[in-house]
Amino acid sequence: MENNKSFVWPQGILLALIALSGSLSLGLIVPMSLKSFYVDTTNAVDLKDIEIKGGAQERLNQLKLAMLTSWQQQARVKGLSYSIPARFQGVIVNRVKLAPNQKVIALTFDDGPWPEYTAKILNILRENNIQSTFFVVGQMLNNHPELGKQIVAEGHVIGNHTWHHWYHFFNQQAAAFEIDRTSDLIYELTGVRTNLFRPPGGMLHNGLAAYARGKKYTVVMWSADSVDYRSPSASVLTSRVLKQGSPGGIVLMHDGGGNRSHTVAALPQIISKFKQQGYRFVTIPELFELQEKDEKMIANTKK
């Protein structure tokens, strides 16, 4: 997979934003045609499709809708760009086996999308040119679809974290509702068919993980737990993650579920200190691909 960002705002949308700032001062409205997004997802908003009619707030809402539509269409393409190797399907993974000199690690975020904190985390990741993996809660995605679309549109991987984030026991039917409904919504909003699942609280014996494995999801756990849900200071959080981090590891943090200001404060330091140690950051599917590649190279040298 490519580590560079796959999506940027189309140039035309940026031009439209500039045009909008002028129209606001004039109190004008500029409704936009969305047809271009459904015909060719690589096309930006064409200024010739913009008409001036009055009502700045409505114009702003339409522009926002256009950007989200563009993200969704681009995400449908992105959603086909990675697959999970067969050996990782239907199994539980908390890290991958890599050589000690293969310094890569995956940052993951749970319980979002969440107002304020998800956007701040995305900004930090963007500034550092890092792609991560977000395990979203279905009802939160339903409440904040624009953040879910942004996660995927900015090149991050999205996974399933159930609909309600409940901890009790689930029979087969209830587990299917929690997981299938969330995956269906992820696809509806972003175009991505995810096959990554993380059980709430890491609980593996309440029916959810069993159902997910039966459906060939990779059940993604972690090897480094920030314990940020207890709201430690940023320095404690950073120290804990760095101490547990290792090549092929998976870091658990949260962008949702409550006040995540300490996570936001710690994240730049976590990234900086890992980079100083020679690490680079990858998504969960990229971790799997790296292990596959390493094992093939080892097998070839033995022939």
N, C-alpha and C positions, 0 to 999 in steps of 0.2 A: 504493500500500500504506500501511497505517497504521504509524506509527512507534511507537505506544504498544504496550506489551506486550499480547499477546493472551491470555495464560494466567496465571492465579494459582491458588494452591491453593484448592480449594473450601472454603468456610467450615466445612462439616461436618467436613472432615479436620482443620482446625485445632482444632475442638472435640474431636475424637477424640484428638488428641495431648494436649490438656489432661487428658482423661479417663484417658489412658494413664499420665500421670505419677502420678495417684492410685492407679491399679491396681497400679503397680510396687511402691509402698510396702506394699501389702496382699498382694503375691505372688499376684495373681489373673490370670486369662487372659480376654481379651475377643475371641473370634473374630468376624470381620466377614463379612457377606454381600457378595459382589462383584456381585450381579445388577444392582444399580442402574446400574453403569457400562456394562453392555452394552445396557441399555434406553434410557437417556437420558444422554448424556455431559455435560449441563449440571447434572445432579444431583450434589450432594455426598454424602458418606457420611452416612447417616441414623443418628442414635444409637439409634433404636428397633430398628435391625437388629443392634445389638451385644448379644451375650450374654456373661455373666460365667461363665467356667468354670475358670480356673486355668492358670498357665504363662506368665510374663511374656515370655520370649524368643520363644516361638512367636507370641504376640500382636503383638510388635514386628515380626516378619517378615511377618505377615499385613497389618499396617498399611502397611508399606513396599510390599508387593505391590499393595495397593489404590491407593496414590498413583501408582505406576508405571502401573497399568492406566488410571487416570484420565488421566494425561498422554498415554498412547498414544491413547486414544479422542479426546481433544481435538485431538491432532496430526493425526488423520485428517481432521478438518475443516480445520485450518490448511493441510494439504498441498494443498488445492484452491484456496487463496486467492491464488496468484500463478502467472503463466505467463511464459514467455520470448518476447519479440517474435520474429517469424519471421526478421527480419534477423540476429538473434544466434544462431540455431540452426545447428549444424554449422560454426561458425567459431571462430577463435582470438581472444580478447580479452585485452588487458593493461591497458586503461583505456577510458573512454568520453569522447567529445568534448562538453564543456560549456563555456559561457561562463566567463571567468575569475572573474566575480562570483558564479558558481554554486558556492559553496564547500561541496561535499559530498565525502565520501571513504568508502571501504568498508574496514573491517578484516576480514581473513580469517585463519583459523587452520587449520594442517595437522597431520596425523599422529595425531590423537587418535581416540577419546576416551582420555585417559590418567589413571590414578589420581592424585589430588592436584591436578595442574596444571589440568586441564579445569574442575574444580569451582571452583578459585580464580579462574580467568578469568571463568567465568560469574558469580561473585559480583561481581566488579568491573564487568562490563557491566551487571548488574542495578542496582547502586548508581548507575550513571550513566545509566540509562534508554537503553541503546544496544543495538541489534540488529546482529549480525554474521553472517558466513558461515563455517561449519566444514566443511572437507573431511576426511572421516573415512576411516580405513583399515578395511577390512572385518573383518579378524581382530581388531582392537582393539575395534571395535563389538561383535563377537560375544563378546568377553571382558568387556566393560563396557556391557551394553545399557542399564542404568539411566542412564548418563551421556548416551548417545545420545538417549534419550527426553527427558531433561531439556533438552538443547540445543534440540530442536524445541518442546517444551512452553513454553519461556520466550520463544518468538517468534523464534528465530534460524533462519537458512536452513541446510540441510544439503546437502553435495555429496559426490561420489564421488571417492575418492583411491586406488582399486584395493584389492584384497584383501590383497596381501602387501607392497606398497610396494617392489617390485623394480625394478632399473634395466636389466636386460638386454633383448635383443630378444624380441619376442613375435610369433608368427604369429597368424593370424586367430582360431584356436580358443583359444589361450592368452589373447589379449587379451579375447575374449568372456568367458572364465571370470573373469578379474580384475575386469572392469567389471560384467558382468551379475550375478554372484554378490553383489557389494557392493550394487548398487542393489536387488536383491531383498531383501537383509537389511534395508536401510534402510526399505523399504516394510513388511516384515513387522513390524518393531519399532515404527515411528513412524507408519505410514500415509502417508508422504510419497513421491511418485514424483519423485525428483530428476532433473533434466536438466542439471545442472552437473557438470563433470568437471575435475579438475586432475591432470596427470600427475606422478608422483613425480620430484623433482629438476627439474621443468620440462622434461623430455625430450620433444621433439616428433617424433622420428624413429625410435622403436623399436617402432612398431606400435600403441601404445596410443592416442595422439591420433588416428591415422587411423581406428581402429575407432570411437572415440567420435564423431568428426565424422560418420562414416557413419550413426550412430544418432541424429543430430541433437542430440547434447549440445553445449552451449557449452563450449569448452575455455578455462577461466579461468586466465590467467597473472597477472602483477602488474606494477605500475609502481614500487613502492617495496619494496625487500627489506631487512628488518631484519637478515638474516644472524644471527638469534638461535641457529641451530643450532651456531654456533661459540662460544657462551656469552660474548659480550662483556659488559662491565659494563652496568648499567641505564642509566647516563648516556650511554654510547656508543651503545647501542641506540636510546635516545630521540632523540639528536641525528641519527642516521642516518635514521630514519624521517621526522622533521620536515623534513630537508633534501630528501628525495626526494618528499615529499608535495605533491600539487597537485589542483586541482578535477577531479573525475571519476576520481581515482586509486584504485588497489587496493593495499592494504598486505599484504604477506606476513609472517606470524608463525607460531609453532608452539605448540600446546598439548600436543603429544606428541612421541614420538621420542627422549626422553631427559630430562635435567634442564632444566626450563624455568623455574627460579626467577628468573632474570634477566628473562625475559619478563614474568613475573607482577609483578616489582618495577617494571619500566619502564612497564607498561600504564597505570597511573593518571596518570603524568606525560605520556605520549603523548596521552591523551585530554584532559587539562587544557590542554596547550599548543595543541593543535589548536582547542579551543573558544575559547581566547583570540584565535586568529587568525580567528575567525568561522566555523569549520567545523561542520557537523553530520554525523552518521554514518548510513550507510544500508547495506542489504544489497546483494548483487550484482544480484538482480532489480530492486531499486529504482533502481540506477544505470542499468540498461537502460531502464527506464520514463522516467527523467528525460531521457535523450538523445532518446528518441522524442518526448516532449512538447516539448522545445526545438526539434527539427527541424520539427515540425508548426506551431509558432508562427511560425517563420521562413518556412515555406512560405506560410502564410496572409497574412503581411504583404506578400508579393511579388505577391499576386493583385490 
